[in-house]
Amino acid sequence: MANPKGRRRLQYLLGPAVFLLLCYFIARQITHQINWRASLSEVGRAITGPLQWRLWLVVALMPFNWGIEARKWQLALRPVERVSFKNAFRAIFTGVTLASFTPNRMGEYLGRILYIKEGHRIPAISLTITCSIAQLLITLVVGLAGVLYLWPIAQLRFGQQVGLNLGFKALMLIVLVLLICLTFIYFRISWIADVVARIPFTRKYGAYIKVLQNFEATILLKILFLSFGRYIVFIIQYSLIFPVFGVFMGFGEVCGGMSVVFLAMAIIPTFTFLTELGLRWGASIKVLELFSGNLVGIFAASFAIWLINLIIPALIGSLLILSIKLFKSR
């Protein structure tokens, strides 16, 4: 049996260790990107530039963004446990920290359930996945509209290329199939849970699956509405930050362009969100160069959003690990 003092020391060391490890990986990821020095320089100038108020407003919207996600998770957990908004918020940040070290942010679920009572943790994963499905549904719907918006613009820019048209058609087909499947799963989740619980080889997981049967349609709609609200916050953040770095686009162009960027990031697998920086930059350049030739500005804006929305919360979450009781007392 481990010494209680030893467990406490490990607890106190774990948070700072994760913080330092995260800093190391962030630094490595940044320095492996093209034009990273120029982007850092642009961010430095933006902090003291005449449009700095826009940058600080984007920073102020970050807790609002994650606060909406915390409220979604709080609503989703009602069938198993009542969680305070404060703990939900802390769980979200801790989830962002653990997501930074796992493929496709799978560690986010582990980080969140650390704030749930032990007997409720596995059912909570099913409920957390429901929140992710809701956000993905919104990304697919708005992304599909963005593809339809960008298609004629791309044709005007590059001409009636066969490959271009095939690419747009293939993307629309993939999005439509995903959208139909996920919409059915989301709004029929209680029925699906009941069917899955009756299958012989899944019966032993029945208690964890049946928790989904308690979802009311009103709760599902509220989670979906909050997911759309969070999506709007993302768009507002980008609309605010682009002019700071000399990227000037209309609000419709920002909405159309970024909806496709978010779509690409949602359907293309990433190893961790630390490696997501390259994908975020690449997708932003490919799409937004239809509206602006300021590639360095697009790089810098994407980099700043990455730092504000993901890296700052991940660093905060690494320190919050200190407050979680990871080990049972004997």
NUDREN-779054 format. One record per residue (C-alpha): residue in three letters; x, y, z. Coordinates in steps of 0.05 Angstrom, whole numbers, plus 5000, padded with zeros to 4 digits. Last residue first. Example, Ala and Ser with C-alpha at 12.3 -4.5 7.8 and 13.67 -1.06 7.14 Angstrom:
! residues 2
SER527349795143 ALA524649105156 
! end
This chain:
! residues 330
ARG485550875055 SER485051525019 LYS483351444946 PHE488051784897 LEU486552304844 LYS483252814890 ILE483153394842 SER485754074865 LEU492754004839 ILE490053814770 LEU487754544767 LEU494954724748 SER494654324684 GLY487854624669 ILE490655334669 LEU495955114618 ALA490654784575 PRO486055384580 ILE491755844556 ILE493655354500 LEU486755234470 ASN482655864459 ILE487856404467 LEU494056064438 TRP490255754379 ILE486656414367 ALA493456774364 PHE496356264316 SER490356304269 ALA490957074269 ALA498557034257 PHE497956544199 ILE492356954167 GLY496657584175 VAL502657234144 LEU498357014086 ASN495757714070 GLY492957554001 SER485757584025 PHE478957324003 LEU480356663967 GLU486756634009 LEU481956474065 VAL480755744046 LYS487655464032 ILE490955914084 SER486055744140 ALA486554994125 GLY494155004129 TRP494455424192 ARG489355004229 LEU492554364204 GLY499454594228 LEU496554814296 GLU492954144304 THR499553824325 LEU498354114394 PHE491053904387 THR493453194388 PHE494352654334 THR489452984286 PRO483752664246 ILE480753074189 ILE473153134198 ALA472753684250 MET478754094228 ALA476154104157 LEU469254324180 PHE472254874224 VAL476055134162 VAL469655084120 SER465755494172 MET471755974175 GLY471056164102 GLY463556264100 CYS462956634166 VAL469157064152 GLU466757214081 GLY459857404108 PHE463057864160 GLY466858224105 MET474358114101 PHE480558514121 VAL486758134143 GLY491558654171 PHE493358274234 VAL488558644281 PRO483458634224 PHE483157864231 ILE482057854306 LEU474958114314 SER471757704259 TYR475657094284 GLN472957184355 ILE465957314329 ILE466156664289 PHE468356264350 VAL462856594393 ILE457656404340 TYR459955674346 ARG458955704421 GLY451855954411 PHE450655374362 SER453054884414 LEU448455224465 PHE442555104419 LEU444554374410 ILE445154274485 LYS438254604494 LEU435254164440 LEU438053534473 ILE435353764541 THR428353894511 ALA428353204478 GLU429452874546 PHE435452434557 ASN433951884607 GLN435251334556 LEU442551544553 VAL443651264623 LYS441950594591 ILE448950554561 TYR452850524626 ALA448050054661 GLY447749614598 TYR455349514595 LYS454648774615 ARG449048724564 THR453548904506 PHE454948194482 PRO447648004485 ILE444648614449 ARG439048894493 ALA443049494517 VAL444449684444 VAL436949724429 ASP435350154490 ALA441250614477 ILE438950694404 TRP431950884428 SER434651404477 ILE439551684425 ARG434151784372 PHE435452534364 TYR442952474366 ILE443751824328 PHE439152044271 THR442552724266 LEU449352374268 CYS447751924209 ILE444552464166 LEU450252954180 LEU455752454167 VAL452652264100 LEU451552994082 VAL458653184101 ILE461852624060 LEU457452794000 MET459053534005 LEU466553394008 ALA466052933947 LYS462253463908 PHE467254003927 GLY473153573906 LEU469753363841 ASN468654093824 LEU475854263837 GLY478553663799 VAL474353823738 GLN476654553737 GLN471455073719 GLY475855673734 PHE480655803791 ARG478056453822 LEU471056453794 GLN470355713809 ALA472955823880 ILE467656363891 PRO462255903863 TRP464155353913 LEU465355803973 TYR458055923993 LEU455855193982 VAL461854974023 GLY459955474078 ALA452855204081 LEU455754504090 GLY460254774145 VAL454355084181 VAL450854414183 LEU457154004196 THR459754454252 ILE452854464285 LEU452553704284 LEU459753664311 GLN457754094371 ALA451853644385 ILE455953014377 SER461153274426 CYS455753404478 THR453152694468 ILE460252434479 THR459952754549 LEU453652354565 SER456951694546 ILE463151884587 ALA458852054647 PRO456351334649 ILE463651134662 ARG464751654717 HIS458451564758 GLY460951074811 GLU467351474821 LYS464052144834 ILE465252624776 TYR470853154774 LEU475752654744 ILE470352544691 ARG472453184654 GLY479753014646 LEU478252314621 TYR473452574568 GLU478453084543 GLY483652534537 MET480352334471 ARG482652994440 ASN483252684370 PRO489552304392 THR491852454464 PHE496852924497 SER493253594488 ALA486553284507 LEU489253204578 THR489753964585 VAL483054104550 GLY479753624598 THR482654004658 PHE479654644629 ILE472754314620 ALA472954014690 ARG474354694721 PHE468254984686 ALA463854394707 ASN466454484778 LYS464355214778 PHE457755064744 SER455954584800 VAL455053854780 ARG448553474792 GLU449752744776 VAL447352164733 PRO441552394690 ARG443653134698 LEU450453024665 ALA448353314597 LEU446053964628 GLN452654084664 TRP456453894601 LYS452654414560 ARG453854934615 ALA461254784615 GLU461454854539 ILE458055534545 GLY463255724597 TRP468755504549 ASN466656054500 PHE465256564555 PRO472156414583 MET475156554514 LEU470957174499 ALA475357614543 VAL481457404502 VAL477857594438 LEU476158264470 TRP483558344487 LEU485358254414 ARG480058744390 TRP482459264441 GLN489459174411 LEU487259534348 PRO492060114356 GLY497959644367 THR501059434433 ILE498758704435 ALA498458684358 ARG505958814353 GLY507458194394 VAL502457784355 GLU505757994290 SER512657814316 LEU510157134337 SER507257034268 ALA513657254234 ARG517656774277 TRP512856204262 ASN513356304187 ILE512855554174 GLN511355144237 HIS516354704273 THR518055244324 ILE510855284348 GLN510154534359 ARG516654484397 ALA514755074442 ILE507854784455 PHE510954104471 TYR515654404523 CYS510254834554 LEU505754224560 LEU511253834595 LEU512354414643 PHE504854454660 VAL504253694665 ALA509953694715 PRO506954284753 GLY500353894761 LEU503453224778 LEU508253464832 TYR502853634883 GLN499152974871 LEU505652584875 ARG507152914942 ARG500152734966 ARG501052014945 GLY507751974981 LYS504552265044 PRO499151725040 ASN504551185034 ALA502850684980 MET500050005000 
! end
